[in-house]
């Protein structure tokens, strides 16, 4: 731990293309994120898409795909685009088919920083991704996400969000330590920090949504 603190982050973190570690991560994290995905989908469908209105949803770094899948389950007219490494997308594809949304999704394989997202999305989901990177890198990604959204479209960021004291609640504080130990420059960001990232990328003011009893938070912001 002392070495990690001196270094300011990990030295062995990998975002290499199609690294199998992210396949295992997606498979093992799916049960943990079913609850927050379901709750977050309720906020998204109520705030943007409606229960049966056609909607295009982009799920960035989708992993297991549950956040996009649950939006599709709550809005039967929604179509989901999962973006991630191609091998990780196999997990999202399998979950989407098993959960009954076959024929209502497409995939974009590759790095979120390099691939073409396309345009015209009503919602862009960013579940558990921004914590891997520093402020400037996240702003760059959020600008790209904003360009893919319709005017008035919604960015939906799901994260472990500590309070402004950064030592509470315990889950948020512990997650900050985990990011120090497992990423070169990531962190558990406070609401103000995430709001500043979104504003710097051209979005409107962020809104805070608790996903209790899950330990995560949903931050939403409009494409102004």
C-alpha positions as CSV (number, residue, x, y, z in Angstrom):
1,X,0.0,0.0,0.0
2,X,2.8,2.4,0.8
3,X,4.3,1.8,-2.7
4,X,0.9,2.6,-4.3
5,X,0.6,5.8,-2.4
6,X,4.1,6.9,-3.3
7,X,3.4,6.0,-7.0
8,X,0.0,7.7,-6.9
9,X,-1.7,4.7,-8.4
10,X,-1.2,1.2,-9.7
11,X,1.4,0.2,-12.3
12,X,-0.1,-3.1,-13.5
13,X,-3.7,-2.0,-14.5
14,X,-4.6,-3.2,-18.0
15,X,-7.0,-1.8,-20.5
16,X,-5.4,-3.8,-23.3
17,X,-7.7,-4.8,-26.1
18,X,-9.7,-8.0,-25.4
19,X,-7.9,-8.8,-22.2
20,X,-9.7,-11.9,-20.7
21,X,-9.7,-10.4,-17.2
22,X,-12.6,-8.1,-18.3
23,X,-14.6,-11.1,-19.4
24,X,-14.3,-12.7,-16.0
25,X,-15.0,-9.4,-14.4
26,X,-18.2,-8.9,-16.4
27,X,-19.4,-12.4,-15.5
28,X,-18.8,-12.2,-11.8
29,X,-20.1,-8.6,-11.4
30,X,-23.5,-9.2,-13.0
31,X,-25.2,-10.5,-9.9
32,X,-24.0,-7.5,-7.9
33,X,-25.3,-5.0,-10.3
34,X,-28.7,-6.4,-11.1
35,X,-30.4,-4.3,-8.4
36,X,-28.8,-0.9,-9.2
37,X,-29.3,-1.5,-12.9
38,X,-33.1,-2.1,-12.3
39,X,-33.4,1.0,-10.2
40,X,-31.4,3.2,-12.5
41,X,-33.5,2.0,-15.5
42,X,-36.6,3.3,-13.7
43,X,-35.1,6.8,-13.5
44,X,-34.1,6.7,-17.1
45,X,-37.4,5.5,-18.5
46,X,-39.3,8.0,-16.4
47,X,-37.1,10.9,-17.1
48,X,-36.5,10.4,-20.9
49,X,-37.9,7.5,-22.8
50,X,-41.3,6.8,-21.3
51,X,-42.6,3.3,-20.8
52,X,-43.3,2.6,-24.5
53,X,-41.8,5.3,-26.5
54,X,-39.1,4.3,-29.1
55,X,-35.7,5.2,-27.8
56,X,-32.0,4.6,-28.7
57,X,-29.8,3.7,-25.7
58,X,-26.0,3.6,-25.8
59,X,-24.4,1.5,-23.1
60,X,-20.7,2.5,-22.9
61,X,-18.3,-0.1,-21.6
62,X,-21.3,-2.2,-21.1
63,X,-19.6,-5.3,-19.6
64,X,-22.4,-7.6,-18.5
65,X,-24.9,-5.3,-20.2
66,X,-27.4,-5.3,-17.3
67,X,-27.8,-1.5,-17.2
68,X,-28.9,-1.4,-20.9
69,X,-30.8,-4.6,-20.6
70,X,-32.9,-3.3,-17.7
71,X,-33.8,-0.1,-19.6
72,X,-35.0,-2.4,-22.5
73,X,-37.0,-4.5,-20.0
74,X,-38.8,-1.3,-18.7
75,X,-39.3,0.2,-22.1
76,X,-40.3,-2.4,-24.7
77,X,-39.7,0.1,-27.5
78,X,-36.1,0.8,-26.6
79,X,-33.2,-0.4,-28.7
80,X,-29.8,-0.9,-27.0
81,X,-26.3,-0.5,-28.4
82,X,-23.7,-2.2,-26.2
83,X,-20.1,-0.9,-26.6
84,X,-17.1,-2.8,-25.2
85,X,-14.2,-5.0,-26.2
86,X,-15.5,-7.8,-28.5
87,X,-14.8,-10.6,-26.1
88,X,-16.6,-8.8,-23.3
89,X,-19.6,-8.2,-25.5
90,X,-20.1,-11.9,-25.6
91,X,-21.2,-11.7,-22.0
92,X,-23.6,-8.8,-22.8
93,X,-25.0,-10.7,-25.8
94,X,-25.6,-13.8,-23.8
95,X,-27.3,-11.9,-20.9
96,X,-29.5,-9.9,-23.4
97,X,-30.7,-13.0,-25.1
98,X,-31.3,-14.8,-21.8
99,X,-33.3,-11.9,-20.5
100,X,-35.6,-11.6,-23.5
101,X,-34.3,-8.7,-25.6
102,X,-32.9,-10.7,-28.5
103,X,-33.4,-8.6,-31.7
104,X,-33.4,-5.3,-29.8
105,X,-29.7,-4.8,-29.5
106,X,-26.6,-4.2,-31.5
107,X,-22.9,-4.1,-30.5
108,X,-19.9,-1.8,-31.1
109,X,-16.7,-3.6,-30.4
110,X,-13.6,-1.7,-29.4
111,X,-12.3,1.0,-27.2
112,X,-14.8,3.6,-26.0
113,X,-12.1,6.2,-26.8
114,X,-11.6,5.1,-30.4
115,X,-14.8,3.6,-31.8
116,X,-17.6,5.6,-33.6
117,X,-20.6,5.6,-31.3
118,X,-22.9,7.0,-34.0
119,X,-25.5,9.7,-33.3
120,X,-29.1,10.2,-32.3
121,X,-29.1,8.5,-29.0
122,X,-31.7,9.4,-26.4
123,X,-29.7,8.1,-23.5
124,X,-26.0,7.3,-23.0
125,X,-25.3,5.0,-20.0
126,X,-21.8,5.1,-18.4
127,X,-21.9,2.4,-15.7
128,X,-18.8,2.0,-13.5
129,X,-16.4,3.4,-16.1
130,X,-15.3,6.9,-15.2
131,X,-13.6,5.8,-12.0
132,X,-10.8,4.2,-14.1
133,X,-9.6,7.6,-15.4
134,X,-8.5,11.1,-14.3
135,X,-10.6,14.2,-14.7
136,X,-9.3,15.3,-18.1
137,X,-9.6,11.9,-19.6
138,X,-13.2,11.7,-18.5
139,X,-14.1,15.1,-19.9
140,X,-12.7,14.0,-23.3
141,X,-14.9,10.9,-23.2
142,X,-18.0,12.8,-22.0
143,X,-17.5,15.2,-24.9
144,X,-17.6,12.3,-27.3
145,X,-20.7,10.9,-25.6
146,X,-22.4,14.3,-25.8
147,X,-21.8,14.4,-29.6
148,X,-23.6,11.0,-29.9
149,X,-26.7,12.2,-28.0
150,X,-29.7,14.0,-29.4
151,X,-30.3,17.6,-28.2
152,X,-31.8,17.2,-24.8
153,X,-30.5,13.6,-24.6
154,X,-29.4,12.2,-21.2
155,X,-26.0,11.1,-20.0
156,X,-26.5,8.6,-17.1
157,X,-23.4,8.0,-15.0
158,X,-23.5,5.2,-12.4
159,X,-20.7,5.2,-9.8
160,X,-19.8,4.7,-6.2
161,X,-20.0,8.3,-5.0
162,X,-18.4,9.3,-1.7
163,X,-19.7,12.3,0.2
164,X,-17.7,15.6,0.0
165,X,-15.7,14.6,3.1
166,X,-14.4,11.6,1.1
167,X,-14.5,9.3,4.1
168,X,-18.2,8.5,4.1
169,X,-20.2,6.5,3.4
170,X,-17.8,3.5,3.9
171,X,-18.4,2.0,0.5
172,X,-17.5,5.2,-1.3
173,X,-14.4,5.7,0.7
174,X,-13.2,2.1,0.4
175,X,-13.8,2.3,-3.4
176,X,-11.5,5.3,-3.6
177,X,-8.8,3.1,-2.0
178,X,-9.5,0.3,-4.5
179,X,-9.1,2.7,-7.4
180,X,-5.7,3.9,-6.0
181,X,-4.6,0.2,-5.8
182,X,-5.9,-0.9,-9.2
183,X,-5.8,2.0,-11.7
184,X,-3.0,4.4,-12.8
185,X,-5.1,7.6,-12.1
186,X,-8.7,6.6,-11.2
187,X,-10.7,7.6,-8.2
188,X,-14.1,7.5,-6.6
189,X,-15.4,10.9,-7.5
190,X,-17.8,13.0,-5.5
191,X,-21.0,14.4,-6.9
192,X,-19.4,17.9,-7.4
193,X,-16.5,16.4,-9.2
194,X,-18.7,14.4,-11.6
195,X,-20.9,17.5,-12.1
196,X,-17.9,19.5,-13.0
197,X,-16.8,16.9,-15.5
198,X,-20.2,16.9,-17.1
199,X,-20.3,20.7,-17.3
200,X,-16.8,20.8,-18.7
201,X,-18.0,18.5,-21.5
202,X,-20.9,20.8,-22.3
203,X,-23.7,19.2,-20.4
204,X,-26.2,21.0,-18.2
205,X,-26.3,20.7,-14.4
206,X,-26.0,17.2,-13.0
207,X,-28.8,15.6,-10.9
208,X,-28.1,13.2,-8.0
209,X,-30.3,10.0,-7.8
210,X,-29.8,7.5,-5.0
211,X,-30.0,3.9,-6.0
212,X,-30.6,2.7,-2.4
213,X,-30.7,0.1,-1.2
214,X,-27.8,-0.5,-3.6
215,X,-24.7,1.4,-2.7
216,X,-24.3,3.2,-6.0
217,X,-25.5,6.6,-7.3
218,X,-26.9,7.7,-10.6
219,X,-25.9,11.1,-11.9
220,X,-27.8,12.4,-14.9
221,X,-27.2,15.5,-17.1
222,X,-28.8,16.8,-20.3
223,X,-27.2,17.5,-23.6
224,X,-27.9,21.2,-23.4
